[in-house]
Amino acid sequence: MEDAELFNVDPGTLHLPPSRECGADPVKLQRQIVRYGPSMTGRPALIVFQCSDDELIIYDGVTRATRIAKLRPGQTVMVEVIGKLRYPGGNLPTVKERLP
């Protein structure tokens, strides 16, 4: 496997995976908000795939991305691109579109 790429992106622009098209689990999101608030300290990078249309789909970190997009709009986060997909992702909803 080729080396992973790291980028800083606005988490609100990331696309949700097909398995989480409704967005973050509300209970898990509330737990994270209570525990971490808007802090990004010590949090691992979000894991994403790059689609054929260059859109990024979250593989791991939907709840973290949602928490930061909700509490710190416009703040960028580190994402790690671990692979490329052969299909476009622009048709999937973004984190921002599914904010509670």
KAHULIN-V579294 format. One record per pair of residues at least 6 apart in sequence whose ideal C-beta (glycine too) atoms are under 6 Angstrom apart, sorted by sequence separation. I is the first residue (numbers start at 1). J is the second residue. D is the distance in whole Angstrom. If there is no record, write none. Layout:
BEGIN
I|J|D  I|J|D
END
This chain:
BEGIN
50|56|6  58|65|6  68|75|6  48|56|4  49|57|5  68|77|6  48|58|6  49|59|6  48|59|6  47|59|5  47|60|4  46|61|4  46|65|6  69|95|5  69|96|6  66|95|6  70|99|5  65|95|5  32|63|6  48|79|5  50|81|5  57|89|5  38|71|4  45|78|4  46|79|5  47|80|5  48|81|6  29|63|5  33|67|6  38|72|5  45|79|6  49|83|5  50|84|5  51|85|5  52|86|6  55|89|4  28|63|5  32|67|5  45|80|4  47|82|6  52|87|6  53|88|4  55|90|5  49|85|5  52|88|5  29|66|6  51|88|5  53|90|5  24|62|5  51|89|3  24|63|4  15|55|5  17|57|6  17|58|6  14|56|5  15|57|5  20|62|5  24|66|4  14|58|5  14|65|6  11|65|4  11|68|5  12|69|4  11|69|5  10|76|6  11|77|5  9|76|6  8|76|4  8|78|6  9|79|5  6|78|6  7|79|5  21|93|6  6|80|6  15|89|5  23|98|3  4|80|5  5|81|4  16|92|6  15|92|4  16|93|5  4|82|5  15|94|6  13|94|6  14|95|5  12|95|5  11|95|6  12|96|3
END
